[in-house]
Amino acid sequence: MRKWNRFAGVVVMGALGVSTLAACGPAPWDPAGGSTPTATSTAVPTPVPNDLSGGATQRQLAAGAVTATVDYWSTLSMDQWTAEAVKPVSISLITTVQPDDGQKVYLQRASMTAVPSTPTGALEALAPQVDASTVSPGYLVLDPYSYSQTFNVGPVPPEATFVTLQFSYDFLVQTTPTSSEYAKQTATDTITVALTG
């Protein structure tokens, strides 16, 4: 009887050993034992810059002897700047001149061209908007006199995600304080405004 018990114990231990070995899988460090996870990349959209995100922005523009300080803002809140909306952009401009010998500075012409864009490139520009002076030699813009105007960005294609506003300012500067001769100087500027979906 004792012999049989010893033999049965060996058989049971052997069976347990086989069962334990059968439950073992490939080692976690063995690449051949299973599929290796691969890294996947997801496209993260590039954030669109917005020069009016704070409500307004100010620029200093140099044009020869003239320095123009230009404030830009919109009465339309940024969450309303949709592709189909009419989007107003207001400007206020004032200049100084160096050396300041008493000569005056006049704004002869101001223009804005809106260029809608997508992340892959620019779309067709809207028609330029121009404010040309109706008085000669132009609008007096030498500090403390300033110029104000509002341009409107019309509807743009629905796929546009932002619009670039290109501004141009043509100044006439007296050559001397009493002269009727003028030097022309041009300043340009660009601001970018994001569009909401």
Residue pairs with C-beta under 8 A, 6 or more apart in sequence:
25 33
26 32
26 33
26 34
27 33
45 119
46 119
48 161
48 162
48 192
48 194
48 195
49 162
49 192
49 194
50 78
50 162
50 192
50 193
50 194
51 57
51 72
51 191
51 192
51 193
52 72
52 73
52 74
52 78
52 191
52 193
53 78
53 194
55 73
56 71
56 72
56 73
57 71
57 72
57 73
57 191
58 69
58 70
58 71
58 72
59 69
59 70
59 72
59 189
59 191
60 67
60 68
60 69
61 67
61 68
61 69
61 70
61 169
61 187
61 188
61 189
62 68
62 187
63 169
63 171
63 185
63 186
63 187
64 173
64 183
64 185
65 97
65 98
65 99
65 173
65 183
65 185
66 95
66 96
66 97
66 105
66 171
66 173
66 185
66 187
67 95
67 96
67 97
67 98
68 93
68 94
68 95
68 141
68 169
68 171
68 187
69 93
69 94
69 95
69 96
70 91
70 92
70 93
70 167
70 169
70 189
71 91
71 92
71 93
72 89
72 90
72 91
72 191
73 89
73 90
74 81
74 87
74 88
74 89
74 90
74 193
75 88
75 90
76 85
76 87
76 88
78 193
78 194
78 196
79 196
80 87
80 196
81 87
81 193
81 194
81 195
81 196
82 195
82 196
82 197
83 116
83 155
83 156
83 157
83 158
83 159
83 160
83 195
84 155
84 158
85 155
86 152
86 153
86 154
86 155
87 152
87 153
87 154
87 163
87 193
88 150
88 151
88 152
88 153
89 112
89 150
89 151
89 152
89 153
89 165
89 193
90 148
90 149
90 150
91 110
91 147
91 148
91 149
91 150
91 151
91 167
92 146
92 147
92 148
93 107
93 110
93 141
93 146
93 147
93 148
93 169
94 141
94 142
94 143
94 144
94 145
94 146
94 147
95 105
95 141
95 142
95 143
95 171
96 142
96 143
97 103
97 105
97 142
97 173
101 176
101 177
102 177
103 173
103 174
103 175
103 176
103 177
103 179
104 140
104 142
104 173
104 174
104 177
105 140
105 141
105 142
105 171
105 172
105 173
105 174
106 133
106 137
106 138
106 139
106 140
106 141
106 171
106 172
106 173
106 182
107 133
107 138
107 139
107 141
107 147
107 169
107 170
107 171
108 132
108 133
108 137
108 138
108 170
108 171
108 172
108 184
109 130
109 131
109 132
109 133
109 138
109 168
109 169
109 170
110 130
110 131
110 147
110 149
110 167
110 168
110 169
110 170
111 128
111 129
111 130
111 131
111 167
111 168
112 128
112 129
112 151
112 165
112 166
112 167
113 125
113 126
113 128
113 129
113 165
113 166
114 125
114 126
114 153
114 154
114 156
114 163
114 164
114 165
114 166
115 122
115 123
115 125
115 126
115 163
115 164
115 165
115 166
116 122
116 123
116 124
116 125
116 126
116 156
116 157
116 160
116 162
116 163
116 195
117 123
117 160
117 161
117 162
117 163
117 164
118 159
118 160
118 161
119 161
122 164
123 156
123 157
123 159
123 160
126 153
126 154
126 156
129 151
129 152
131 149
133 139
137 172
137 182
138 171
138 172
139 147
141 147
141 171
151 165
153 163
153 165
153 193
156 163
156 195
160 195
161 194
161 195
162 192
162 193
162 194
162 195
163 192
163 193
163 195
164 190
164 191
164 192
165 190
165 191
165 192
165 193
166 188
166 189
166 190
167 188
167 189
167 190
167 191
168 186
168 187
168 188
169 186
169 187
169 188
169 189
170 184
170 185
170 186
171 184
171 185
171 186
171 187
172 182
172 183
172 184
173 182
173 183
173 184
173 185
174 181
174 182
175 181
175 182
175 183
